[in-house]
């Protein structure tokens, strides 16, 4: 049972915050951000997501691990957006300008959440039209749950002429709704058809990329592909996320709605997290399958750790992260050897990295420096991005881009949006990619993308992977 009462107390506090913000708006001559937060126990952010996602209102559900944290951000008080190569710097400037005049009450700092396009110079297709090059949303209402317990954050852009009591009353109606979250209706999705891709065409592109690498034009490139499913009624976003959670307990979950489209996934990869001035990230590259048989599973893991090809690919990512973060950090600690990061269907090489950003370095500075890592782009970065633009034949949109949140105290967390899908009104578009180096086998790399697509296919209730997607039971890494 949720406990958001006494609403009378919340009404008083909200009215006071909005009145202060209105006075501040009169003094500075422009609308100002008002943020009020309260303790909130007994409300599950995921359950609120299942009830409040109406297929149109902007929202973001987030569930991360190490440490465990969940939140659901609903409604758009303000969107900060930017375009082109300077999008990170533009958003950072807009964020700081907004905070300069903000009025804040309560334990939770103002926060914004959203994501970034993988490449502002890449192909653009209509299905990504609702997702800007860079977009951070300040939600009207955010329900949070972490190690400190539950909280709720109310945010509004207040003008000088706004009525504080009317605003407070509106937000109290939202808080009251949290007491009456109905049970979710699972529905019965009806998938009509799968639009098959051409394995031969993708493998030919991969072979050309390997030739370019062997010719010395670049050291590594990541090629992605998508798989499309049409339906009369797709599963709700929360249904897919719930299915992904059951399959991938250690993955980070996200679902970001813009208009009628929802981009969601269960990614194993964190780009960067900052909390209390401490930085946390990891290098993740090198992949093989899982197996139900423990001995077989262990053999696959040992082969992955021993594979020169996979270790070379992983080393490129470690070196690139070191070079990107070193100028921005006063301290950086990188594990000497990779460890295994195991998911339900695949396992990866992972090297933990910790550090402390230098004075004056913000979270978005770190995001810009790291994105894209060689794990999702390639190496050298510029050469790999140029190759992808000309040869991948895909609009990645926000796939493989940074997605996450930041707050007014400099804390935040951004994931790499992998193992993901874009849901529109009548279509699900699934994305997967893999890294290519000089000794990559295009057929084996295609099967790796099939492994990465399998979890989302199962969440869509498609059943077993399509025949060409079934991994072969080999002793060597895929």
C-alpha angles and dihedrals in degrees: 000000000000119000114207096139143139088067090175089066092047090049091055094047094046092048090051092050093048091047090054090048092050090052090048090050090053091049097049098034099236139072115281134204117256117195124182125174137185139184111268123185130183098028117117111211091210093054090050088052091053091053102036103042099100097173094255113049114090111250144149130212115197133184120173137173137218088061107023114235135158134183142163117208116195134186128009118262089169137348121213109201137174139177139210133014095325095053096117094051092043093052092046091052092048091049094051092046090052093049093049091076101025122132113217134184128173139029099298120076120225110276140190128201136190143092152259136245113253093234127005091201097050131099117300124212129182096247089071094047094113093055114080127211086257127004131172116179125202100211123219091224130018123184111199136187126181140131090302092058129247129331138169124215124200118196130182137165102234124204125204092252098047118120108240093203093051091049092047091049092051093052091047089056088056091049090049090055088061088066090058107044106158124221112270120255108226095199124191114272116209114206112202108184146347117226100218119219124219110256091191093055093050092046090050090054089048091050091051089051091051089051089052090051092049089050089057098248091126140349101231138355131189116220120194134192136189134223120208132210125184121206143172089224122011121205115268114264091247090055091056092046091049090051091049091050091054091052101037109035095169097047125100113245127214139168119182120185124202114171111316092336126088124194112201143159152142107250126186093202131086116195097197140327126196123192126165091347094307122119125214128184140130142214110241122183134123119069141199136164130269123233132205090226108082095215092048091046091051091049091053090050093049091049090051092051091048098043112114090203094052093042090051091051091047093048091056090058094047092050093047093051090048092052093045097048102036096078091048100046135070089202132022127179119190122182113244095226133029123248130206121269107197126202128174097271105014140029128209141198109251131185115194116224129191134175150139119256117232120255111285095020111126129202093255089054087060093045091052093047094050102040119126103020118195086258090073103018114022142235133320087029100219094045092047094049091049090051092049092050092054102037113023096076092206138108103225093186106176092344109120090006128118115278125177148079144284135193140209092262094062095258125127148127131229126189130197103247100232134143086038145141137203114225119200128172095285108006141064116203115193123199134204137155142175138207120255125206134169097285098039118135109219094211092051091046090052090054088051090058088050090055090051092050094049097082093054091045090054091048088054088054091240089137124216118011115269115272094263089049098057108110116235115238099245129155094227126074117276 
